[in-house]
């Protein structure tokens, strides 16, 4: 069964940190580029960060540059999003996604991140 499972969300105060994990199963994780998205209430889902299959390339939304770091461990079939200096506007459900040409995208179920002021 092709699956992505996010974990690590929660409630944190402004300025705090969280580390999200995205565990993959049922497909060859190391051949997929991985991304983190987020969706706040009443807003569209937006791309937060992405990383290539071999970790050679990363990209970030301007709103999180310098605060968030995406990484992956292909030996553990897991992607991560380290989030530092969190702000209330970072509050959202965070989703991971796996992408590979000629394959259907794989989405996780999401994990809630709430940042209190």
Helices and strands as residue ranges (DSSP letters): E 3-7, E 10-13, E 18-25, G 29-31, E 33-39, E 46-51, E 58-60, E 68-73, E 78-83, G 88-90, E 92-99, E 106-107, E 111-116
